[in-house]
Amino acid sequence: MQDPHANLERLGYELPDVPSPAGSYVPAVRSNGMIFTAGQVPFRDGKLAFSGKVGGAVSLEEAQEAARICALNALAAAAAEAGGLQNIARIVKVVGFVASAPGFNQQPQVLNGASDLLGEIFGEAGLHARSAIGVAELPLDAPVEVELVAEVRRPS
């Protein structure tokens, strides 16, 4: 079994504080052994790390880093709801939205930033189903938004 805390540390990441909701919702909800997170934008230390359209003001590489930040924020929300990162058994689904400049069609490559990170953190349990969707606008002019569904570990 992978140790997600050790993997985060090895990768040079730490789980951030759960970002405060920007509206009338909660960061994550637990139902029937699953956790569903709200969409997370690339907030780092309370500020948007990147802004603008991918394929315009934001490069593919910057968007992939934004997707990693979003995934860490979503993971923080899921871990808080699960009672800790060690209580997440697997990542089931990732949904990502990419604010795309006209003609940009590499949304799957952007979301690989999030997917690859989750795989490195959880190993095989980080492999998931995914949707990568191009959109005209995201809240706060964020380039990427990521939400995830995680399965909670059953008590032994």
C-alpha positions in Angstrom: 0.0 0.0 0.0 1.3 3.5 -0.9 1.9 6.0 1.9 0.3 9.2 0.5 2.0 11.5 3.1 5.4 10.1 2.3 4.8 10.4 -1.4 3.7 14.0 -1.0 6.8 14.8 0.9 9.0 13.0 -1.6 7.4 15.0 -4.4 8.1 18.3 -2.6 4.4 19.0 -1.9 2.4 19.4 1.2 -1.3 19.4 1.7 -2.5 23.0 1.8 -5.2 24.3 4.2 -8.7 23.8 2.7 -9.5 26.9 0.7 -12.5 28.8 2.0 -15.6 28.6 -0.2 -16.2 31.6 -2.5 -20.0 31.1 -2.4 -22.9 29.2 -0.8 -21.4 25.7 -0.7 -19.0 23.5 1.3 -15.6 22.3 0.1 -16.6 18.6 0.3 -19.5 16.3 1.1 -19.3 12.7 2.3 -22.1 10.3 1.2 -22.2 6.5 1.2 -18.4 6.0 1.6 -17.6 8.5 -1.1 -16.4 12.1 -0.9 -17.3 14.7 -3.6 -15.3 17.9 -3.6 -16.4 21.3 -4.9 -14.4 22.6 -7.8 -11.1 24.0 -6.7 -9.2 26.8 -8.5 -5.4 27.2 -8.3 -5.3 29.1 -5.0 -1.8 29.0 -3.4 -1.4 30.8 0.0 -4.8 32.5 -0.5 -4.0 33.9 -3.9 -4.8 32.8 -7.4 -1.4 31.4 -8.7 -2.4 31.8 -12.4 -5.1 33.7 -14.2 -6.2 34.0 -17.8 -7.0 31.7 -20.7 -4.9 28.6 -21.5 -3.4 28.9 -24.9 -3.4 32.7 -24.4 -2.0 34.3 -21.3 -1.4 30.9 -19.7 1.0 28.3 -21.3 0.3 24.6 -21.3 3.0 24.0 -18.7 1.6 26.8 -16.5 -1.9 25.3 -16.8 -0.5 21.8 -15.9 1.0 23.3 -12.7 -2.3 25.1 -12.0 -4.1 21.7 -12.4 -1.7 20.2 -9.8 -2.5 23.1 -7.4 -6.2 22.5 -7.9 -5.8 18.8 -7.3 -3.9 19.5 -4.0 -6.7 21.9 -2.9 -9.4 19.3 -3.8 -7.3 16.6 -2.0 -7.1 18.8 1.1 -10.9 19.2 1.1 -11.4 15.4 0.7 -8.8 14.6 3.4 -10.5 17.0 5.8 -13.8 15.3 5.2 -12.3 11.8 5.5 -10.5 12.5 8.8 -7.1 12.5 7.1 -5.3 11.7 3.9 -4.6 8.1 5.2 -8.4 7.5 5.2 -8.7 8.0 1.4 -8.7 4.6 -0.2 -8.7 5.7 -3.8 -9.4 8.5 -6.3 -12.4 7.5 -8.3 -13.1 10.4 -10.7 -11.5 13.7 -11.6 -13.4 16.4 -13.5 -11.4 19.4 -14.8 -12.5 22.6 -16.6 -10.0 24.5 -18.6 -10.6 28.2 -19.5 -9.5 27.9 -23.2 -8.4 30.6 -25.6 -9.9 30.2 -29.1 -8.4 27.2 -30.9 -6.9 25.7 -27.8 -7.8 22.0 -27.7 -5.3 20.4 -25.3 -7.6 20.1 -22.3 -6.6 16.5 -21.6 -2.9 17.4 -21.5 -3.7 20.2 -19.0 -5.5 17.8 -16.7 -2.6 15.3 -16.9 -1.0 17.7 -14.4 -3.7 16.7 -11.8 -4.0 13.1 -12.8 -0.3 12.4 -12.8 0.1 14.0 -9.4 -2.7 11.9 -7.9 -1.1 8.8 -9.4 2.2 9.6 -7.9 0.6 10.2 -4.5 -1.7 7.2 -4.4 0.0 4.7 -6.8 -2.6 2.4 -8.4 -5.3 3.7 -6.1 -4.8 7.1 -7.7 -5.8 5.9 -11.2 -9.2 7.3 -11.9 -11.9 8.1 -14.5 -11.7 11.7 -15.8 -13.4 14.4 -17.9 -11.5 17.3 -19.3 -13.8 20.1 -20.5 -12.9 23.3 -22.3 -14.9 26.4 -21.2 -15.0 30.1 -22.0 -14.7 31.4 -18.5 -14.0 30.2 -14.9 -14.5 32.0 -11.6 -12.0 34.8 -10.8 -10.4 34.3 -14.3 -8.9 31.1 -13.2 -7.4 29.0 -16.0 -8.3 25.6 -14.5 -10.8 24.2 -12.0 -10.6 20.6 -10.7 -13.1 18.5 -8.6 -12.7 14.9 -7.5 -14.5 12.0 -6.1 -12.7 9.8 -3.6 -13.5 6.6 -1.9 -13.1 6.5 1.9 -11.2 3.7 3.5 -13.4 1.2 5.4 -12.5 0.8 9.1 -10.6 -2.5 9.6 
